[in-house]
């Protein structure tokens, strides 16, 4: 019963993070299409490095957002592992619960 609100909050946050990942990915793909479409002009004016750095920066943002999203996906299943894993000593369960709760906090 305790896991339902936690899972709900994680699911809502997960959807928001997935939207952020998709927006960043769309930005990166637009830049890549722009580069492919204007390859002759980019080569003519030697703009390879500025466009490469723009794509790399966008890709880094995308990977950072994707990392947060994937970590949240792992945390979504974590409460079930904690509460239903009888092999864990009971003294460890509060520790894992506090980690799961801290990962879903807004400051994450």
Secondary structure, 3 states (H helix, E strand, C coil): CHHHHHHHHHHHHHHHHHHHHHHHHHHHHHHHHHHHHCHHHHHHCCCHHHHHHHHHHHHHHHHHHHHHHHHHHHHHHHHHHHHHCCCCCHHHHHHHHHHHHHHCCCCC
